[in-house]
Amino acid sequence: MRRLDLFRRSTLAAVAATATLTLAACGGSSAGAGTTTTQADEADCPGEVLDVVVSVSQWGSIVEQLGGDCANVTTVLASSAVDPHDYEPTTADIAAFSDADLAVLNGADYDHWAADAVATSGSATAVVDAAEVVGIEEEGHAEEEEHAEGEGHAEEEHAEGEEGHAHGGVNPHLWYSPEHVQDVAAAVTEQLNELSPDAADHFAEQAEAWEADLQPYLDELAALETAAAGRSYAATESVFQYTAEAIGLTDATPEGYRDAASNETDPAPGDVAAFEAALTDGSVDVLVYNSQTEGSVPEQLRAAAEAADVPVVEVTESAPDGESSFVSWQLDQLQQLSNALGGGQ
């Protein structure tokens, strides 16, 4: 994928400083995936122990908890320093997908390399594709079918491959939606039950425990609905969009800038100026800033927000390295937002 330099992950800041300044939504490196594996406890599993491979860390800890003692869970991209778009799977990664009983993918072209690995493996690996579970994949498929009807589809498809995997109208950051997270977790549990039916009771217990752990996150979201009523935010990237929608926070990000970020293209100077104006004229109550990226445009917008006394809430596309709990990661960000909106303790 063509990576653009205004939004590079912080680990690549020194390299990006010498590059042409442009904008991308999810920058990164294809090295240092930090693959992790949690082992099942076969002695405590009442059924068959399953091998599960998860493409990205945002779903890894959730799947680990749902699998419990009956699943060996390998998360391929466990490091926050790696861009899932650019990642090139190793031979070991491909073998892991081929040998797995279950693969859990994000989908929506976020981790296309994982989908390709499963599709070309020729194995009987079951798949939970989060985007398909929540029903957003159809938009991309419909667009592909529409292109196929016209002349030059092959050339267009090739050009898209050369250009990159821009998200376009589909936001792939599904783990930021509380509804999507619960739907995907239910789909994972359903597949685990099908693959190891003798362990169904164990998986039910794990799902119940996970739902209990999730409750503080859901409670914080419910509390934020009151604080967010009639309030607005602007964002340097779209990662937080689903959460903002869930609590009723109005998106005041200028449309031109938002479209550029979604399509991983440069914002026009006028779009950046409109963003700064929104920050200074009171149109925006809080700026949501992805702290896992660096670049002159997001830094410029953050500076404008701080100068205008607009609170800045830092979010991350993936859990920071060392943070193993989805709920803890999300709660920290939600509490920052609550404080920014005046609803904190």
Secondary structure, 3 states (H helix, E strand, C coil): CCCCCCCEEHHHHHHHCCCCCCCCCCCCECCCCCCEEECCCHHHCCCCCEEEEEEEHHHHHHHHHHHHHHEEEEEEECCCCECCCCCCCCHHHHHHHHHCCEEEECCCCCCHHHHHHHHHHCCCCEEEEHHHHHCCHHHHHHHHHHHHHCCCHHHHHHHHHHHCCCCCCCCCCHHHCHHHHHHHHHHHHHHHHHHCHHHHHHHHHHHHHHHHHHHHHHHHHHHHHHHHCCCEEEECCCCCHHHHHHHCCEECCCHHHHHHHHHCCCCCHHHHHHHHHHHHCCCCCEEEEECCEECHHHHHHHHHHHHCCCCEEEECCCCCCCCCCHHHHHHHHHHHHHHHCCCCC
